[in-house]
Structures are given as structure tokens and as C-alpha cells.
Amino acid sequence: MTTVQPHDLAAWQARLTARRAELDTRLHGIEDELDAHTERDWSESAVEREEDEVLERLGESGLAEIRMIDAALARIADGSFGTCQRCGDPISAERLDVLPYAPLCRDCAGGAK
């Protein structure tokens, strides 16, 4: 298991910041799309409502990811990034490669501890 090294923090911060910017752009696009619907025909309105529900779920998912990214950036700032928030063990770099805002090690996330 490889752990996060202090010299890697700038790279993690850049990666998280870039992902946050990507999500922010996507969320603004979703917001614009939701605001653009103006169909008056009943059948077209029904389709738009279904599309809006999908867009809203995507928006909610994006907002949740932004909150997790913000929390990870705060952990970088306070020096606790890469440390499990539950048990205090290191979070493997391999886990962070997959889920860069992970607050828990694999064992705690899986309920093993």
C-alpha cells in the first residue's frame, strides 16, 4: 500500500480543483437547460418534465461531489488529507487514485472496523 506523501499534495489539490471546475461548468449547463424549457404542448411538456427530473438528479449528484471535493481540499489545507477520518490510518494512494476525495480508508468505508 502506497500512502500519500507531503510532496504529492499539490498534485492532489490541482486534480481536485480541476474536477471541481469541471463539475461547476456542468452544473451551470444543467441550470441553463432547466431554465430554457418553455414548451406549451402537453406531450412535449411531459417529456420535458421527465428530462428535468434526470437533469435535477445529475445536478444533485454533482453538488454532492462538489461538497466532497471541498471537504478534501479543506483536509489538504489542514494537513489531514490522506488520513482516514474514522480510524486515523493512512488512506492508500491507490484508493485516492480512484476516489480522490475519499475521507475513509478502504476498511472503514467497507465497515470492517
Rosetta blueprint (number, residue, H / E / L):
1 M L
2 T L
3 T E
4 V L
5 Q L
6 P H
7 H H
8 D H
9 L H
10 A H
11 A H
12 W H
13 Q H
14 A H
15 R H
16 L H
17 T H
18 A H
19 R H
20 R H
21 A H
22 E H
23 L H
24 D H
25 T H
26 R H
27 L H
28 H H
29 G H
30 I H
31 E H
32 D H
33 E H
34 L H
35 D H
36 A H
37 H L
38 T L
39 E L
40 R L
41 D L
42 W H
43 S H
44 E H
45 S H
46 A H
47 V H
48 E H
49 R H
50 E H
51 E H
52 D H
53 E H
54 V H
55 L H
56 E H
57 R H
58 L H
59 G H
60 E H
61 S H
62 G H
63 L H
64 A H
65 E H
66 I H
67 R H
68 M H
69 I H
70 D H
71 A H
72 A H
73 L H
74 A H
75 R H
76 I H
77 A H
78 D H
79 G L
80 S L
81 F L
82 G L
83 T E
84 C L
85 Q L
86 R L
87 C L
88 G L
89 D L
90 P E
91 I L
92 S E
93 A H
94 E H
95 R H
96 L H
97 D H
98 V H
99 L L
100 P L
101 Y L
102 A L
103 P L
104 L L
105 C L
106 R H
107 D H
108 C H
109 A H
110 G L
111 G L
112 A L
113 K L
